[in-house]
Amino acid sequence: MKKYELIYVDPPWRYRSGKVQGAAINHYATMSDEELYQLPVAEIAADNCVLLLWATFPKLPEALRLIEAWGFQYKTVGFVWVKTNPSGNGFFLGLGWWTRSNAEICLLAVRGKPKRQCAGISQLIISPRERHSKKPDIVRDLAISLVGDVPRIELFARETSPGWDVWGNEVDCSITLTQSEGDAHE
């Protein structure tokens, strides 16, 4: 099985809020926390690997548990995406539990001792929100600058990117990644 030194993930988090306008479940299949924990990500990770994992603030505790379940150690917030309106004027205001969300975080975790290739990568990304859940394309480029041109994969990919293997239900997968128990539905 191919091993990756960079794994980039935007999990299809399931929320308990039910079907409300703007909710993830209205846009794509989601997975329970348990289904995510059971994915055999550790099996595709190289001995020295960086994991970049997108998380919303309400799902931060689950994201930290997911990092551990996959055999990684949390290091820092790799990126903070401050969303602007598609027009570029003003900040986007999303849904929120207590306050209106306009930022998302991408956690950085490691397995082993991967080497940082560039010390000049900024954590802050200010860019327009596009379609639901689409992350800024620049994050992939920054990730490569950070760790180098290493074997890399995007899990739950929604599109293909040159040089990246992909896995997800919206792309032709480069690999097969089977959950330990059951499959993802909804």
Buried (B, 14 or more C-beta within 10 A) or exposed (E): EEEBBBBBBBBBBBBEEEEEEEBBBEEBBBBBBEBBBBBBBEEBBBEBBBBBBBBBBBBEEBBBBBBEBBBBEBBEEBBBBEBBEEEEEEBBEBBEEEEEBBBBBBBBBBBBEBEEEEEEBEBEBEBEBEEEBEBBEEBBEBBBBBBBEBBBBBBBBBEBBEEBBBBBEEBEBBEEBEBEEEEBEE
